């Protein structure tokens, strides 16, 4: 099996079964560690966890689309500073990379 096929298979399987809720929560815990989250920020992060459990991955551009814009109309920049949005994007990309390898 080629590496490209393996990456596609990992992403495909993740799209079918999603990501375990504990794994999704753990992945985002480093993002929110040491940061006292407001109720709106907690809702946004919880929605990302929900999307991860359904989809397996969340592409960074989806942070600026529905259903996340239902709680943050302009995406994560409405809830977090730019540095935290960059960190959140990095977390989502790491999750995707892990799915590609798996």
Buried (B, 14 or more C-beta within 10 A) or exposed (E): EEEEEEBEBBBEEBEEEBBEEEBBBEBBEEBBEEEEBEEEBEBBBBBBBBBBBEBBBBEBEBBBEEEBBEBBEEBBEBBBEEEBBEBBBEBBEEBBEBBBEE
